[in-house]
């Protein structure tokens, strides 16, 4: 199966080059027509071949550049955010990590405020270090701390304020390229200042929703996006630790030996947190290597903690805390953990599952694929 998939389409019945054929092609051009037989290899490849490239960005480079922008570039209405996008080198200078996903490092200085706005694009924040910023979503202030995964689903007003004397940086993830490609984007300014400067330990939405297995009877209807504004690191960490502890006790609960993983979900449906973005967290034991895996759709990873190597296609990269890397569609990824390695992952998989175009292939230990 894989051998057939990897073979390119080649034409075996090229027509004879004649004046009549050239005249036909000229007529096609004049009418903005393109014959399939000249384009089938690009339009219908034997397997996905993304224009995006596997690529790695070093946190040790990104963070100082973001800090320098904090010295030179103000935050305010118009520019809206001091966010620096990861531009995939295969996407012709577009500010996209993959053809469907946008990722950036955002930096907010001491006592700064990023004004409120809303847009149809779904967004989230993931914090790899620091605290002191509150993101205010529809008037509800949500604390941002290391390891937290925070949601801002599309068309919700949101702004950020830093009430401390220290700067803070985090990564943003959005479906900007997908929304842009489908011509469905809307944007609207909100107040120049965030609607509240409160700094509660827990947001109102967390007080309502964040109890394992319990759901308020006042909100039983399914919601397209998760109502939970922040998935806290303490629970993510505990869930991963318990998976590995259970594995040590002889229970087969991990995705593969030495590899624990969880998916952030919408408690009203059990599905992904947002309709276009899947988010997961992976922990690989020190000394373990994950099976090679490739799938339809693209993903962005950030190393939350630890050191190791990742193999993207046939290229190996050493990674450490904060580093970000992109896995384009149908590129094989495997991870080798030198120390215990924690990885945050987000992807566009929900789009392709809804279109019934999802496909996954995993290398087995005997060298075969499934």
N, C-alpha and C positions, 0 to 999 in steps of 0.2 A: 504493500500500500504506500509506504513512505517513498520507496524508490520511484514509483510512478508519479507521485505528487511532485517530486523534485525535478522531474524532467520538463523542460520548457516546451511550449507549443511552437512548432515550426510548420510553415506552409509547404505542402507537397504539390500543390497544383497552381503555381504562379502562372497567370496568363501571359501570353506572348506580348512583348513590348512592340506595339504597332502604333502608327499615327492615329488610328481609330480609337485605340485604348487611351492614348494620351488626351485625345479630344474628349473622351468620356470623363476622364478625371478632371479636366479643365471645367467641364460642365458641372460636375459635382462641386468643385470649389466655388464656382459662381453662385450656386444655390445653397451654399453652406451645408453641404452633405459630405459624409465620410463613410466609405464602404467598410463593413465589418471585416472583410477579409484582409484589409491592410492594418487593422488595429487589434485583432483578436488576442494577440499575445499580451498586450497591455491591459485590455478590458477584462479578459477572462484568464488570469494566470492560473497555473496549476496549483499554486499555494499563495497565501498572502505574501506580498513583498512590499513592506512599508517604505515610504520615502524617509520616514524618521529613522535616525540612527541610534543604536545603543550608545549611551554617553554617561559620564560620571562628572559631577561637580563636587569639589572639595569644600566642606564647611570652613576649613581653615583659610580658604580664599574668599568665600562668599561673605562670611561675617565681617571681616575687616572692610570690604567694599561697601557693605550696607552701613557700617558705622561711619565711614567717610561720607557717604551720601547724607547721613544724619547731620553732619557738620555743614554741608553745603546746600542741601535742598530742603526747603520748607514743606510742611504738610499744611494743606488748606484747600479751600474750594477751587475746583478746576482740576488740579492734579490728583486730589482726593486721597491718595495713599502713597507712602514712600515704599513702594513694592518694586522689586527687581525680578523680572521674569526669567526663567530658564529657557533659553532659545535653542532648540534642538538644531545641531549643525546641518541636519539633512533637510530642514524645512525652509530653506531659502530666506533666512533672516526674519521669519515670522516669530513673534514672541510666544511660541508654543512649545511645551515640552514634548507633546505628541500631537498627532492630527486632531485629537478630541479633547486633550487635557492641558490645562494651564497650571503652572506651578511657579511660585515666587517666594523669595525671602522678603518679609515685610519688617520694617524697623520703625519703632516709635521711641522718641527721645523722652527724657525726664519731663514730666508735667505737660506733655503734648497731648493734643486731641486730634483725631482724624474725624472729619465731619460725617454726618449721617447721609446715607443714600440707599437706594435699593435698585435691583436689577433682576432680570429674568434668569440670569445665570445662577446655578447652584454653587455655593461656596462653603468651605470649611477652613478651620485653622488647626494646625498641629504644633505643639510647643516642645521643642527639643531641649531648651534650657531657659531658665529665668522665670520670673513672675512679676506682678505689679500692674498689669494691664487688665482692664475690664472691657469686654466687648458688650455693647448695649444693643440687644435685638428686640425691636418693637417695644422699647422702653424697659426691658428687663435686663439688668446688669449681670453679666456672667463673668466670673473670675477666670483668668487664664493662668495656668501653672504648668510646670514641666510634666510632660507625658499626657497632658489632656488633649482630647480630640473634641473640637467645638464646631457646631453646625450653624450655618446661616443659609437656609434654603432660599430659593429664588423668590423675589418680590417681598422680602422682609426688610424693613428699614434697619440699618445697623451702622454703628460708629464705634470708635475705640477711644478710651482715655487712659492715660498713664498718670496715676496719682502718686508716683514715687519719684525719688531723685536719681534713679538709675534707668538706663535705656533697656529696651526689651526687643528681641527679634523672634520671629516664628515663621513657619511656612504657611502659605495660602495655597489651596487647591480649588480650581473651578473648572466648569465645563465650557469655558469661553469659546474655544475653537469649534466645538460641536454646535453651540447656539449660533455662532457667527455663520457657519457653513449653511445652516438651515434657515437663515434669515428670520430668526424669531426673537432677536434681542430688543429689549426695552430698558431704559435707564431713567431714573428720576432722582433729583436732588431732594434731600431732607433738610432739617435744621443745620445751620452752620456749627452749632454746638450740640453735643449729645444730649438727649432728652433728660438724662439724670446723671448726676455725679456720685450716686450711691456706690458703695463698695461692699456689698454683703458677702458673707462667706458662701452662701448658696443662693442661687437665683430662684425666682418664684416658680419657674418651670421645673427646676430640679426638686423643689419642695413638693410639687404635685406628682411628678412622674418617676422619680428615681428610687423605687423600692422593688427589689427583685421579685418578679412574678405577680406584682400587684398593679392593678389598673383602676384609675378613678371611674366610678360609674357615671360621672358627668361627661365622660368623653369616650364612649364605647364605639363610636363610628371610626372606620379606618381613615387614616390620614396618609396623603401621598408621601409626605416627608416625616421623619421622626420628630416628635415633639420634645425630645430630650435635647437640651442645648449644649450639654457638656458630658462627655463620657470620661470619667475621672481615672487618672492613672492608677490610683490605689486598687481599683476593681480590676482593671486590665491586668496589672501585675499579679494580683492574687489568682486570677483565673488561669493565667499561663503557668504560674508556679504549681498550682494544684494539678494541672494536667500532667506535668512532669513528675510530680510526686506520686500520682496514681500509676503512671507508667512504671515507676520504680517498684510499686507494690504488685505489679504483674497484670495490670488492667490495660487493655488496648484502647486508649482514648486519644492518643495523639494522631496527627495526620500521617506521620511516618515516624519510625523510631528516632527519638532525640529531637523531634520537631513539633513543638506545640504551636497552636494558632487559634485565634478567635476572630470573629467577624462582628463588627458593630451593626446593630439591627434596629429597625423601627418597631417599637413594642406594640403598635396598633395593627401591624400586619405580619410581623416576622420577616419581612423582606429587607432590602437594603435601606440604609438611612436616608438616601435620596434617590430619585428616580433615574439619575444618570451616572451616579458615582457609587462605587463599592469601596469600603474601607475595612482593612484588616490589620491585625498585629501578629507578628511571628517571632517566636523565640527558638533558637537552635542551640543545642547543648555544645559546650566546648569540645572540639575534636570531631564533631559530626559534620557530615556533608549531606545536603538534600539531593533528592533525585532531580535530574534535568526535567524541566517542564516548559512547554510552550503552549500558547493559547491564542485564540482570536481576540483581538482587542489589545490595548496598551496599558501599561502600569508605570507608576512612579513610586520608588522606594526611598525612605530616609532611614539611615542607621540611627537608632535611638541610643544604643549603648553597645560597646564591645568592639572587637576587631576581627577581621577575617578576610576572605576573598570571595568575589562573585565572578562567575563565568557567564558572560553575555555573548551568546553565539559561540564563537571560538576564541574570544579574547578574555583574559583574566585580569581583574582589577583588585588591588588591595583596598579595603574600606575601613573607616573608623567612624567614631561618633560624629553625627551631623551630616555626613556625606549623603548626597542624593544621586540616584541613578535611574535611568529610563530604560524600560524594556518594551520595545515596539512589538506590534502584532507579529506573532508566530516566530519570535526569536527565543531560543532556548535559554533558560536561566537555571543555574544551580548555585548553591551557597555553601561555602566551607567555613565553619566557625572556628577561629583560633581560640578566642575566649567565648564565654556565653554571648550570643549575638542576638540583639533585639532589633527588629525591623518593622517600621510602619509602612504600610502599602495602601495605595489607592489606585483604582482602575476604572475603566469605562465599561466593564463587563455587563452591567444591567441593560445597557442599550442593546447589546447583541443578543442577550438572552430573550428580550422581548421581541426581537426580530427573528428569533430562532436561527441565528447565524453563529451561535457560540460553538466552539470546538476546543477540546483540550487534549494534549498528548503528553504522557509522562513516560520517561525512561524507566524500565524495570531493572532490577539488580542483575538479571541474566543478560542484559544488553538489548532486550526487545523493547517495544513501545506499546503503550495501551492508550 
